Amino acid sequence: MYAQGPSRFLLAEYERALWVMPEASVLIVENDTAKVEADLAEGRLSCPSCRGVLAAWSFARRRFVRAETGPLELRPRRGRCRGCAKTHVLLPDAVVCRRVDAVAVIGRALVAAAKGTGWRRVAVLVGRPFSTVRGWLRRARSRAGELAVHFLAWAHRLDPNLGPARPGGSALADAIEAIGAAARAASLRIRPLPTWSWASVLSGGALLSNTSSPSKPS
């Protein structure tokens, strides 16, 4: 879990960042297999459904993700709540739900598009098929307003002294600015992580989900 070291208040803030996907219970965890195993063994991971303690419970199917440096093999852990008995897939923060590319690759594409780069050039930039990149950008633009609201809410929760957001010139650019603000605030308040790892954590892996919408942090 990311909360090793910070205060109890900050641990609670992190737990509020954990989302559950309606179609499949998913928890975003640290991209460190040994750390996840230790967190499960020591009861440091909470059930998103009831806040009970998660215990190790088998594995999800093996999969390959296209990372920036090449294929990344994943076999996500499953956790089972000792209280409500629900099971959850523990996805590392390097990925988002239902995408075969690492979140850093997707994020690089979104940033380029927000700066005005056309989708064909973006696809060449990140080395992914045109259809894949076009799908990312279409989805991101369709929910850019929701993403901006969601991540700005997190940014202000994590940094109450944060000033107003700077207009980005487009809805997508505003969303990218909000993601950056939330990631900076989270890195300062909880733990330093890459921007797009925090984007996965704070969206519960639902950054480009086709079936769920961002909700404001409670």
C-alpha positions as CSV (number, residue, x, y, z in Angstrom):
1,M,0.0,0.0,0.0
2,Y,1.2,3.6,-0.5
3,A,0.6,4.7,3.0
4,Q,3.7,3.4,4.7
5,G,5.1,6.4,6.6
6,P,2.4,9.1,6.4
7,S,0.0,9.9,9.2
8,R,-3.2,8.0,9.9
9,F,-5.1,11.0,8.2
10,L,-3.1,10.5,5.0
11,L,-3.7,6.8,5.1
12,A,-7.4,7.6,5.2
13,E,-7.0,10.0,2.3
14,Y,-5.3,7.3,0.3
15,E,-8.0,4.7,1.0
16,R,-10.6,7.2,-0.3
17,A,-8.7,7.1,-3.6
18,L,-9.3,3.4,-4.1
19,W,-12.1,2.8,-6.5
20,V,-14.1,-0.3,-7.3
21,M,-15.2,-1.0,-10.8
22,P,-18.9,-2.0,-10.9
23,E,-18.3,-4.7,-13.5
24,A,-15.4,-6.4,-11.6
25,S,-14.1,-5.6,-8.2
26,V,-10.6,-4.0,-8.8
27,L,-8.2,-2.5,-6.3
28,I,-5.2,-0.4,-7.6
29,V,-2.1,-1.3,-5.6
30,E,1.6,-0.6,-5.7
31,N,3.6,-1.8,-8.7
32,D,5.7,-4.0,-6.4
33,T,4.8,-7.7,-6.1
34,A,6.8,-8.3,-3.0
35,K,5.3,-5.2,-1.3
36,V,1.7,-6.3,-2.2
37,E,2.4,-9.8,-0.8
38,A,3.7,-8.2,2.4
39,D,0.7,-5.8,2.7
40,L,-1.7,-8.8,2.3
41,A,0.2,-10.9,4.9
42,E,0.2,-8.1,7.4
43,G,-3.4,-7.0,6.8
44,R,-2.6,-3.5,5.4
45,L,-5.0,-3.7,2.5
46,S,-8.7,-2.8,3.0
47,C,-11.7,-4.2,1.2
48,P,-13.3,-1.5,-1.0
49,S,-16.7,-2.9,-0.2
50,C,-16.8,-3.0,3.6
51,R,-13.3,-1.8,4.7
52,G,-12.6,-5.2,6.2
53,V,-9.1,-6.7,5.9
54,L,-8.0,-8.4,2.6
55,A,-6.2,-11.7,2.6
56,A,-4.3,-13.3,-0.2
57,W,-6.6,-15.4,-2.4
58,S,-5.2,-17.0,-5.6
59,F,-4.4,-15.0,-8.7
60,A,-6.2,-13.4,-11.7
61,R,-5.3,-14.6,-15.2
62,R,-1.9,-14.0,-16.5
63,R,-1.7,-11.1,-19.1
64,F,0.8,-9.1,-21.0
65,V,0.7,-5.3,-21.1
66,R,2.5,-3.2,-23.7
67,A,4.8,-0.9,-21.6
68,E,7.0,1.8,-22.9
69,T,10.1,-0.5,-23.0
70,G,8.3,-3.6,-24.3
71,P,5.9,-6.3,-23.1
72,L,5.3,-6.5,-19.4
73,E,4.0,-9.8,-18.0
74,L,1.5,-9.5,-15.1
75,R,-0.3,-12.0,-13.0
76,P,-2.4,-9.8,-10.6
77,R,-3.0,-11.1,-7.1
78,R,-6.5,-11.6,-5.8
79,G,-7.6,-10.6,-2.3
80,R,-10.5,-11.9,-0.3
81,C,-12.1,-9.9,2.4
82,R,-12.0,-11.6,5.8
83,G,-15.3,-9.9,6.7
84,C,-17.7,-9.9,3.7
85,A,-15.8,-12.6,1.7
86,K,-15.9,-10.6,-1.5
87,T,-12.8,-11.0,-3.8
88,H,-11.0,-8.3,-5.6
89,V,-8.3,-8.2,-8.3
90,L,-5.3,-6.2,-7.2
91,L,-4.0,-4.4,-10.3
92,P,-0.7,-2.5,-10.2
93,D,-0.7,1.2,-10.7
94,A,1.2,0.8,-14.0
95,V,-2.0,-0.1,-15.7
96,V,-5.7,0.8,-16.0
97,C,-8.6,-1.5,-16.4
98,R,-9.5,-3.1,-19.7
99,R,-6.5,-1.7,-21.6
100,V,-3.5,-3.6,-23.0
101,D,-1.2,-0.7,-22.8
102,A,0.5,0.7,-19.7
103,V,-1.0,3.9,-18.3
104,A,2.3,5.8,-18.9
105,V,1.9,5.1,-22.7
106,I,-1.7,6.2,-22.7
107,G,-0.8,9.3,-20.7
108,R,1.9,10.3,-23.1
109,A,-0.6,10.1,-25.9
110,L,-3.2,12.2,-24.0
111,V,-0.6,14.8,-23.2
112,A,0.5,15.1,-26.9
113,A,-3.1,15.3,-28.1
114,A,-3.9,18.0,-25.5
115,K,-1.1,20.0,-27.0
116,G,-2.8,19.9,-30.4
117,T,-1.0,16.9,-32.0
118,G,-3.2,15.0,-34.4
119,W,-4.1,11.4,-33.6
120,R,-2.0,9.9,-36.4
121,R,1.1,11.7,-35.2
122,V,0.3,10.7,-31.7
123,A,0.1,7.1,-32.7
124,V,3.5,7.3,-34.4
125,L,4.9,9.1,-31.3
126,V,3.9,6.3,-28.9
127,G,4.3,3.4,-31.4
128,R,0.7,2.1,-31.2
129,P,-1.9,1.3,-33.9
130,F,-3.9,4.2,-35.2
131,S,-7.2,2.6,-34.2
132,T,-5.9,2.1,-30.6
133,V,-4.8,5.7,-30.2
134,R,-7.9,7.0,-31.8
135,G,-10.0,5.0,-29.4
136,W,-8.1,6.4,-26.4
137,L,-8.5,10.0,-27.6
138,R,-12.2,9.6,-28.4
139,R,-12.9,8.2,-25.0
140,A,-10.8,10.8,-23.1
141,R,-12.4,13.7,-25.0
142,S,-15.9,12.3,-24.4
143,R,-15.3,12.4,-20.6
144,A,-12.8,15.2,-20.3
145,G,-15.2,17.3,-18.3
146,E,-15.8,14.5,-15.8
147,L,-12.1,13.8,-15.5
148,A,-11.3,17.4,-14.8
149,V,-13.9,17.7,-12.1
150,H,-12.8,14.4,-10.5
151,F,-9.1,15.1,-10.4
152,L,-9.5,18.7,-9.3
153,A,-11.6,17.5,-6.4
154,W,-8.7,15.2,-5.4
155,A,-6.2,17.9,-5.9
156,H,-8.0,20.3,-3.6
157,R,-8.7,17.6,-1.0
158,L,-5.0,16.7,-0.9
159,D,-3.9,20.4,-1.0
160,P,-6.5,22.7,0.5
161,N,-4.3,25.7,-0.3
162,L,-4.2,24.9,-4.0
163,G,-5.2,27.8,-6.2
164,P,-7.7,27.8,-9.1
165,A,-6.9,25.6,-12.1
166,R,-5.3,27.2,-15.1
167,P,-7.4,27.1,-18.3
168,G,-5.8,24.6,-20.7
169,G,-7.4,25.8,-24.0
170,S,-9.5,22.7,-24.5
171,A,-11.5,20.3,-22.4
172,L,-8.9,17.6,-22.8
173,A,-6.1,20.0,-21.8
174,D,-8.1,21.0,-18.8
175,A,-8.4,17.3,-17.8
176,I,-4.6,16.8,-18.2
177,E,-3.9,19.9,-16.1
178,A,-6.2,18.5,-13.4
179,I,-4.5,15.1,-13.5
180,G,-1.2,16.8,-13.1
181,A,-2.4,18.9,-10.2
182,A,-3.8,15.9,-8.4
183,A,-0.7,13.8,-9.0
184,R,1.6,16.6,-7.7
185,A,-0.6,17.0,-4.5
186,A,-0.6,13.3,-3.9
187,S,3.1,12.9,-4.4
188,L,3.8,15.7,-1.9
189,R,1.2,14.5,0.7
190,I,1.3,10.8,0.4
191,R,4.2,9.4,-1.6
192,P,6.1,10.4,-4.8
193,L,4.9,8.5,-7.8
194,P,4.8,9.2,-11.6
195,T,1.9,11.3,-12.7
196,W,0.2,8.5,-14.6
197,S,0.6,6.0,-11.7
198,W,-1.4,8.5,-9.6
199,A,-3.9,8.9,-12.4
200,S,-4.5,5.1,-12.2
201,V,-4.7,5.2,-8.4
202,L,-7.0,8.2,-8.1
203,S,-9.3,6.8,-10.8
204,G,-9.2,3.3,-9.5
205,G,-8.0,2.1,-12.9
206,A,-11.1,3.6,-14.5
207,L,-9.3,6.4,-16.4
208,L,-10.6,5.3,-19.8
209,S,-13.3,3.0,-18.6
210,N,-16.3,2.5,-20.9
211,T,-18.6,1.5,-18.1
212,S,-18.1,3.8,-15.1
213,S,-17.9,7.5,-14.5
214,P,-15.6,9.3,-12.1
215,S,-17.1,10.2,-8.8
216,K,-16.0,12.9,-6.4
217,P,-13.9,11.8,-3.5
218,S,-16.0,11.3,-0.3
